[in-house]
Amino acid sequence: MRNAESRESAIVSGKFRIALLMVLTIAFQTGCCSTTPEQVDSREIRAKKLILEDENLTPRLVFEVDGKTARAGILDPTGACRIRLEVDPAGQPSISLLHPDGTVQFAVFGGGGSAHLVINNRAGKTQFSIDASDTDGVALGLNAKDGQPRVKLDVTPEGEGHIRIRDAEGKTVFVAPQ
C-alpha cells in the first residue's frame, strides 16, 4: 500500500503526463509541428517551440528555435527565465544564469577555439572573467564595480606570464614583467 506522499507524487506525475499529452495534441492539431508523413517517427516530435508548465499552468521550461538559434530556458515560479542554454547561428554554445530581471549573472560561452566565463554584478557589469584561446593564451580579469578593468593576469600561448594593474582612472600603475 502506498503512503500519502507516494500517492501525491503519483497524482502530480499523472497530471504532468496529461498536461504534456494535451500540449502535444494541441501542437499537432494547430499545425505548429512540422512533420510530413514521410518524416513521421513514433519516437520524435517536431516543433519550433515547446513550453512545459507546472500544476498552476505557469511556464517552467521553454524549448525553442528562433531563426537559426536553438534555446532552452528554465523559468522560476514567477515565469522569469533564470537559466538559459543556447547555441547561436555560428554554432557557439552558451550557458547563462540570469537575475530575475533578465540581466546575466554568470555565463560560460565558447566556440572557434576559445572559451569564456564571466561573472557580472546586479547591474550587469562584468566583475570577473576568464578567457582561454588557442591563439591568445589564458587571461583572468578583475574589474571595478563599473565593469572597468583593474587587474589582469595572463599567460601567452608561449607560456609567458604577465600582470597589469590599473588605477580608478584606468591608468596602468603596475606591469610585470617590465
PyRosetta script that sets phi, psi and omega in degrees:
from pyrosetta import init, pose_from_sequence

init()
pose = pose_from_sequence("MRNAESRESAIVSGKFRIALLMVLTIAFQTGCCSTTPEQVDSREIRAKKLILEDENLTPRLVFEVDGKTARAGILDPTGACRIRLEVDPAGQPSISLLHPDGTVQFAVFGGGGSAHLVINNRAGKTQFSIDASDTDGVALGLNAKDGQPRVKLDVTPEGEGHIRIRDAEGKTVFVAPQ")
pose.set_psi(1, 131.9)
pose.set_omega(1, 179.4)
pose.set_phi(2, -76.3)
pose.set_psi(2, 148.9)
pose.set_omega(2, 174.1)
pose.set_phi(3, -85.0)
pose.set_psi(3, 175.6)
pose.set_omega(3, -175.8)
pose.set_phi(4, -61.0)
pose.set_psi(4, -38.5)
pose.set_omega(4, -179.5)
pose.set_phi(5, -64.7)
pose.set_psi(5, -41.6)
pose.set_omega(5, 178.4)
pose.set_phi(6, -65.2)
pose.set_psi(6, -40.7)
pose.set_omega(6, 178.6)
pose.set_phi(7, -63.1)
pose.set_psi(7, -42.8)
pose.set_omega(7, 179.3)
pose.set_phi(8, -63.5)
pose.set_psi(8, -42.0)
pose.set_omega(8, 178.0)
pose.set_phi(9, -62.3)
pose.set_psi(9, -41.4)
pose.set_omega(9, 178.7)
pose.set_phi(10, -64.9)
pose.set_psi(10, -38.7)
pose.set_omega(10, 179.4)
pose.set_phi(11, -65.5)
pose.set_psi(11, -46.6)
pose.set_omega(11, 179.0)
pose.set_phi(12, -62.0)
pose.set_psi(12, -43.4)
pose.set_omega(12, 179.1)
pose.set_phi(13, -61.8)
pose.set_psi(13, -42.0)
pose.set_omega(13, 177.8)
pose.set_phi(14, -63.8)
pose.set_psi(14, -42.7)
pose.set_omega(14, 178.3)
pose.set_phi(15, -61.9)
pose.set_psi(15, -40.7)
pose.set_omega(15, 179.4)
pose.set_phi(16, -62.6)
pose.set_psi(16, -44.6)
pose.set_omega(16, -179.9)
pose.set_phi(17, -62.5)
pose.set_psi(17, -41.4)
pose.set_omega(17, 179.2)
pose.set_phi(18, -64.8)
pose.set_psi(18, -44.4)
pose.set_omega(18, 179.7)
pose.set_phi(19, -62.3)
pose.set_psi(19, -43.2)
pose.set_omega(19, 179.4)
pose.set_phi(20, -63.7)
pose.set_psi(20, -42.9)
pose.set_omega(20, 178.0)
pose.set_phi(21, -61.2)
pose.set_psi(21, -40.7)
pose.set_omega(21, 179.0)
pose.set_phi(22, -64.5)
pose.set_psi(22, -44.3)
pose.set_omega(22, 179.6)
pose.set_phi(23, -60.1)
pose.set_psi(23, -46.5)
pose.set_omega(23, -178.7)
pose.set_phi(24, -65.9)
pose.set_psi(24, -39.3)
pose.set_omega(24, 178.1)
pose.set_phi(25, -62.5)
pose.set_psi(25, -46.3)
pose.set_omega(25, 178.7)
pose.set_phi(26, -62.5)
pose.set_psi(26, -41.1)
pose.set_omega(26, 179.8)
pose.set_phi(27, -59.6)
pose.set_psi(27, -44.2)
pose.set_omega(27, 179.3)
pose.set_phi(28, -69.1)
pose.set_psi(28, -40.9)
pose.set_omega(28, -177.4)
pose.set_phi(29, -68.2)
pose.set_psi(29, -32.9)
pose.set_omega(29, -178.7)
pose.set_phi(30, -87.9)
pose.set_psi(30, -2.0)
pose.set_omega(30, 175.6)
pose.set_phi(31, 78.9)
pose.set_psi(31, 14.4)
pose.set_omega(31, -179.1)
pose.set_phi(32, -79.7)
pose.set_psi(32, -10.3)
pose.set_omega(32, 175.8)
pose.set_phi(33, -93.0)
pose.set_psi(33, 134.0)
pose.set_omega(33, -173.8)
pose.set_phi(34, -104.1)
pose.set_psi(34, 76.0)
pose.set_omega(34, 175.7)
pose.set_phi(35, -123.3)
pose.set_psi(35, 141.5)
pose.set_omega(35, 173.4)
pose.set_phi(36, -105.9)
pose.set_psi(36, 162.1)
pose.set_omega(36, -179.5)
pose.set_phi(37, -53.8)
pose.set_psi(37, -32.2)
pose.set_omega(37, 179.9)
pose.set_phi(38, -70.8)
pose.set_psi(38, -24.8)
pose.set_omega(38, -177.2)
pose.set_phi(39, -92.7)
pose.set_psi(39, -10.1)
pose.set_omega(39, -173.2)
pose.set_phi(40, -63.4)
pose.set_psi(40, 127.8)
pose.set_omega(40, 176.7)
pose.set_phi(41, -138.8)
pose.set_psi(41, 127.5)
pose.set_omega(41, -175.3)
pose.set_phi(42, -64.0)
pose.set_psi(42, -9.3)
pose.set_omega(42, -178.9)
pose.set_phi(43, -101.6)
pose.set_psi(43, 3.5)
pose.set_omega(43, -177.2)
pose.set_phi(44, -135.3)
pose.set_psi(44, 156.0)
pose.set_omega(44, 176.2)
pose.set_phi(45, -130.9)
pose.set_psi(45, 133.6)
pose.set_omega(45, 178.9)
pose.set_phi(46, -114.0)
pose.set_psi(46, 125.9)
pose.set_omega(46, 178.8)
pose.set_phi(47, -156.5)
pose.set_psi(47, 156.2)
pose.set_omega(47, 176.6)
pose.set_phi(48, -84.9)
pose.set_psi(48, -23.2)
pose.set_omega(48, -179.3)
pose.set_phi(49, -152.0)
pose.set_psi(49, 137.8)
pose.set_omega(49, 177.0)
pose.set_phi(50, -135.4)
pose.set_psi(50, 128.3)
pose.set_omega(50, -179.8)
pose.set_phi(51, -120.5)
pose.set_psi(51, 126.2)
pose.set_omega(51, 175.4)
pose.set_phi(52, -104.8)
pose.set_psi(52, 135.1)
pose.set_omega(52, -177.6)
pose.set_phi(53, -114.2)
pose.set_psi(53, 157.9)
pose.set_omega(53, 174.6)
pose.set_phi(54, -85.6)
pose.set_psi(54, -174.3)
pose.set_omega(54, -176.8)
pose.set_phi(55, -64.4)
pose.set_psi(55, -16.7)
pose.set_omega(55, 177.5)
pose.set_phi(56, -95.0)
pose.set_psi(56, 9.5)
pose.set_omega(56, -179.1)
pose.set_phi(57, 66.5)
pose.set_psi(57, 24.1)
pose.set_omega(57, 176.0)
pose.set_phi(58, -88.9)
pose.set_psi(58, 125.8)
pose.set_omega(58, 176.8)
pose.set_phi(59, -58.1)
pose.set_psi(59, 131.7)
pose.set_omega(59, -179.7)
pose.set_phi(60, -125.5)
pose.set_psi(60, -20.0)
pose.set_omega(60, -179.0)
pose.set_phi(61, -146.6)
pose.set_psi(61, 128.0)
pose.set_omega(61, -178.3)
pose.set_phi(62, -127.2)
pose.set_psi(62, 128.8)
pose.set_omega(62, 172.1)
pose.set_phi(63, -115.4)
pose.set_psi(63, 130.8)
pose.set_omega(63, 178.8)
pose.set_phi(64, -153.2)
pose.set_psi(64, 155.4)
pose.set_omega(64, 172.6)
pose.set_phi(65, -122.1)
pose.set_psi(65, 118.4)
pose.set_omega(65, -177.6)
pose.set_phi(66, -117.0)
pose.set_psi(66, 104.0)
pose.set_omega(66, -173.9)
pose.set_phi(67, 67.0)
pose.set_psi(67, -117.5)
pose.set_omega(67, 178.8)
pose.set_phi(68, -109.9)
pose.set_psi(68, 12.9)
pose.set_omega(68, 178.4)
pose.set_phi(69, -102.4)
pose.set_psi(69, 125.8)
pose.set_omega(69, 175.9)
pose.set_phi(70, -100.0)
pose.set_psi(70, 136.1)
pose.set_omega(70, -172.9)
pose.set_phi(71, -144.5)
pose.set_psi(71, 144.2)
pose.set_omega(71, 171.1)
pose.set_phi(72, -130.3)
pose.set_psi(72, 136.1)
pose.set_omega(72, 179.3)
pose.set_phi(73, -127.9)
pose.set_psi(73, 135.5)
pose.set_omega(73, 174.4)
pose.set_phi(74, -105.8)
pose.set_psi(74, 123.4)
pose.set_omega(74, -173.3)
pose.set_phi(75, -104.8)
pose.set_psi(75, 149.6)
pose.set_omega(75, 176.1)
pose.set_phi(76, -81.9)
pose.set_psi(76, 177.0)
pose.set_omega(76, -177.7)
pose.set_phi(77, -61.2)
pose.set_psi(77, -16.5)
pose.set_omega(77, 177.1)
pose.set_phi(78, -88.9)
pose.set_psi(78, -6.8)
pose.set_omega(78, -178.9)
pose.set_phi(79, 95.5)
pose.set_psi(79, 1.9)
pose.set_omega(79, 178.3)
pose.set_phi(80, -80.6)
pose.set_psi(80, 134.1)
pose.set_omega(80, 177.7)
pose.set_phi(81, -70.2)
pose.set_psi(81, 124.9)
pose.set_omega(81, -178.7)
pose.set_phi(82, -113.2)
pose.set_psi(82, -23.9)
pose.set_omega(82, 175.8)
pose.set_phi(83, -133.4)
pose.set_psi(83, 129.1)
pose.set_omega(83, 179.7)
pose.set_phi(84, -127.2)
pose.set_psi(84, 128.9)
pose.set_omega(84, 173.8)
pose.set_phi(85, -112.4)
pose.set_psi(85, 135.8)
pose.set_omega(85, -173.4)
pose.set_phi(86, -150.4)
pose.set_psi(86, 146.6)
pose.set_omega(86, 169.2)
pose.set_phi(87, -126.6)
pose.set_psi(87, 117.7)
pose.set_omega(87, -175.0)
pose.set_phi(88, -81.5)
pose.set_psi(88, 174.7)
pose.set_omega(88, -177.8)
pose.set_phi(89, -57.4)
pose.set_psi(89, -25.5)
pose.set_omega(89, 178.5)
pose.set_phi(90, -83.9)
pose.set_psi(90, -0.6)
pose.set_omega(90, 179.9)
pose.set_phi(91, 85.6)
pose.set_psi(91, 12.4)
pose.set_omega(91, -178.5)
pose.set_phi(92, -87.9)
pose.set_psi(92, 123.4)
pose.set_omega(92, -178.6)
pose.set_phi(93, -84.7)
pose.set_psi(93, 153.6)
pose.set_omega(93, 173.5)
pose.set_phi(94, -150.5)
pose.set_psi(94, 151.6)
pose.set_omega(94, 173.8)
pose.set_phi(95, -129.8)
pose.set_psi(95, 127.7)
pose.set_omega(95, -179.5)
pose.set_phi(96, -129.0)
pose.set_psi(96, 138.1)
pose.set_omega(96, 168.6)
pose.set_phi(97, -101.7)
pose.set_psi(97, 131.3)
pose.set_omega(97, -172.7)
pose.set_phi(98, -116.7)
pose.set_psi(98, 148.5)
pose.set_omega(98, 169.0)
pose.set_phi(99, -72.6)
pose.set_psi(99, 161.8)
pose.set_omega(99, -179.5)
pose.set_phi(100, -55.7)
pose.set_psi(100, -27.8)
pose.set_omega(100, 179.8)
pose.set_phi(101, -83.2)
pose.set_psi(101, 0.3)
pose.set_omega(101, 177.0)
pose.set_phi(102, 96.8)
pose.set_psi(102, -8.0)
pose.set_omega(102, 177.7)
pose.set_phi(103, -72.1)
pose.set_psi(103, 145.8)
pose.set_omega(103, -177.1)
pose.set_phi(104, -74.8)
pose.set_psi(104, 127.2)
pose.set_omega(104, 177.3)
pose.set_phi(105, -95.0)
pose.set_psi(105, -41.2)
pose.set_omega(105, -176.4)
pose.set_phi(106, -148.6)
pose.set_psi(106, 136.4)
pose.set_omega(106, 179.1)
pose.set_phi(107, -146.0)
pose.set_psi(107, 143.9)
pose.set_omega(107, 173.1)
pose.set_phi(108, -127.1)
pose.set_psi(108, 129.1)
pose.set_omega(108, 179.7)
pose.set_phi(109, -150.6)
pose.set_psi(109, 160.0)
pose.set_omega(109, -178.3)
pose.set_phi(110, -172.4)
pose.set_psi(110, -172.3)
pose.set_omega(110, -179.3)
pose.set_phi(111, 135.9)
pose.set_psi(111, 158.1)
pose.set_omega(111, 177.2)
pose.set_phi(112, 62.1)
pose.set_psi(112, 33.1)
pose.set_omega(112, 177.5)
pose.set_phi(113, 85.1)
pose.set_psi(113, 13.2)
pose.set_omega(113, 178.7)
pose.set_phi(114, -138.4)
pose.set_psi(114, 159.4)
pose.set_omega(114, 176.8)
pose.set_phi(115, -142.0)
pose.set_psi(115, 145.0)
pose.set_omega(115, -177.0)
pose.set_phi(116, -137.8)
pose.set_psi(116, 144.4)
pose.set_omega(116, 173.8)
pose.set_phi(117, -132.5)
pose.set_psi(117, 131.2)
pose.set_omega(117, 176.9)
pose.set_phi(118, -132.6)
pose.set_psi(118, 144.3)
pose.set_omega(118, 172.4)
pose.set_phi(119, -121.9)
pose.set_psi(119, 124.0)
pose.set_omega(119, -177.0)
pose.set_phi(120, -109.6)
pose.set_psi(120, 156.9)
pose.set_omega(120, 173.1)
pose.set_phi(121, -83.1)
pose.set_psi(121, -178.9)
pose.set_omega(121, -176.4)
pose.set_phi(122, -60.0)
pose.set_psi(122, -29.0)
pose.set_omega(122, 179.9)
pose.set_phi(123, -82.0)
pose.set_psi(123, -0.8)
pose.set_omega(123, 179.9)
pose.set_phi(124, 86.2)
pose.set_psi(124, 8.8)
pose.set_omega(124, 179.4)
pose.set_phi(125, -88.6)
pose.set_psi(125, 134.3)
pose.set_omega(125, -179.1)
pose.set_phi(126, -68.0)
pose.set_psi(126, 128.2)
pose.set_omega(126, 178.1)
pose.set_phi(127, -105.6)
pose.set_psi(127, -30.4)
pose.set_omega(127, -175.2)
pose.set_phi(128, -145.3)
pose.set_psi(128, 138.1)
pose.set_omega(128, 178.2)
pose.set_phi(129, -147.1)
pose.set_psi(129, 149.7)
pose.set_omega(129, 171.7)
pose.set_phi(130, -131.3)
pose.set_psi(130, 130.4)
pose.set_omega(130, 178.5)
pose.set_phi(131, -126.9)
pose.set_psi(131, 132.9)
pose.set_omega(131, 176.5)
pose.set_phi(132, -130.5)
pose.set_psi(132, 133.2)
pose.set_omega(132, -176.3)
pose.set_phi(133, -144.2)
pose.set_psi(133, 145.6)
pose.set_omega(133, 176.1)
pose.set_phi(134, -62.3)
pose.set_psi(134, -31.8)
pose.set_omega(134, -175.6)
pose.set_phi(135, -100.5)
pose.set_psi(135, -28.0)
pose.set_omega(135, -174.6)
pose.set_phi(136, -104.9)
pose.set_psi(136, -4.0)
pose.set_omega(136, -178.1)
pose.set_phi(137, 84.7)
pose.set_psi(137, -149.9)
pose.set_omega(137, -176.6)
pose.set_phi(138, -125.0)
pose.set_psi(138, 139.9)
pose.set_omega(138, 178.5)
pose.set_phi(139, -138.6)
pose.set_psi(139, 143.0)
pose.set_omega(139, 174.7)
pose.set_phi(140, -119.8)
pose.set_psi(140, 128.2)
pose.set_omega(140, -178.9)
pose.set_phi(141, -122.2)
pose.set_psi(141, 137.2)
pose.set_omega(141, 174.0)
pose.set_phi(142, -118.1)
pose.set_psi(142, 126.9)
pose.set_omega(142, -174.9)
pose.set_phi(143, -118.2)
pose.set_psi(143, 159.7)
pose.set_omega(143, 175.4)
pose.set_phi(144, -73.0)
pose.set_psi(144, 172.5)
pose.set_omega(144, -179.4)
pose.set_phi(145, -56.4)
pose.set_psi(145, -32.1)
pose.set_omega(145, -179.8)
pose.set_phi(146, -83.4)
pose.set_psi(146, 3.9)
pose.set_omega(146, 178.2)
pose.set_phi(147, 88.5)
pose.set_psi(147, -1.8)
pose.set_omega(147, -178.9)
pose.set_phi(148, -77.3)
pose.set_psi(148, 136.4)
pose.set_omega(148, -178.0)
pose.set_phi(149, -62.0)
pose.set_psi(149, 137.3)
pose.set_omega(149, 176.4)
pose.set_phi(150, -122.7)
pose.set_psi(150, -43.6)
pose.set_omega(150, -179.2)
pose.set_phi(151, -130.9)
pose.set_psi(151, 132.9)
pose.set_omega(151, 175.9)
pose.set_phi(152, -133.8)
pose.set_psi(152, 125.2)
pose.set_omega(152, 174.2)
pose.set_phi(153, -112.5)
pose.set_psi(153, 129.9)
pose.set_omega(153, 177.9)
pose.set_phi(154, -142.4)
pose.set_psi(154, 157.9)
pose.set_omega(154, 175.6)
pose.set_phi(155, -128.5)
pose.set_psi(155, 123.0)
pose.set_omega(155, -178.5)
pose.set_phi(156, -73.5)
pose.set_psi(156, 165.2)
pose.set_omega(156, 176.2)
pose.set_phi(157, -58.9)
pose.set_psi(157, -23.8)
pose.set_omega(157, 178.6)
pose.set_phi(158, -83.3)
pose.set_psi(158, -4.1)
pose.set_omega(158, 177.7)
pose.set_phi(159, 95.1)
pose.set_psi(159, 6.8)
pose.set_omega(159, 179.3)
pose.set_phi(160, -82.1)
pose.set_psi(160, 132.1)
pose.set_omega(160, 178.2)
pose.set_phi(161, -96.5)
pose.set_psi(161, 144.8)
pose.set_omega(161, 178.9)
pose.set_phi(162, -138.4)
pose.set_psi(162, 150.1)
pose.set_omega(162, 173.7)
pose.set_phi(163, -130.4)
pose.set_psi(163, 135.1)
pose.set_omega(163, 177.0)
pose.set_phi(164, -134.4)
pose.set_psi(164, 130.0)
pose.set_omega(164, 178.1)
pose.set_phi(165, -123.3)
pose.set_psi(165, 134.7)
pose.set_omega(165, 179.8)
pose.set_phi(166, -118.7)
pose.set_psi(166, 150.5)
pose.set_omega(166, 177.1)
pose.set_phi(167, -85.2)
pose.set_psi(167, -175.6)
pose.set_omega(167, -176.3)
pose.set_phi(168, -62.0)
pose.set_psi(168, -24.5)
pose.set_omega(168, 178.3)
pose.set_phi(169, -87.9)
pose.set_psi(169, -3.9)
pose.set_omega(169, -179.5)
pose.set_phi(170, 91.5)
pose.set_psi(170, 2.8)
pose.set_omega(170, 179.8)
pose.set_phi(171, -79.4)
pose.set_psi(171, 133.7)
pose.set_omega(171, 178.4)
pose.set_phi(172, -68.2)
pose.set_psi(172, 124.2)
pose.set_omega(172, -179.8)
pose.set_phi(173, -111.8)
pose.set_psi(173, -14.3)
pose.set_omega(173, 179.4)
pose.set_phi(174, -153.2)
pose.set_psi(174, 134.4)
pose.set_omega(174, 174.4)
pose.set_phi(175, -138.6)
pose.set_psi(175, 134.4)
pose.set_omega(175, 175.3)
pose.set_phi(176, -142.7)
pose.set_psi(176, 138.4)
pose.set_omega(176, -8.9)
pose.set_phi(177, -70.9)
pose.set_psi(177, 159.6)
pose.set_omega(177, -178.6)
pose.set_phi(178, -71.3)
pose.dump_pdb("model.pdb")
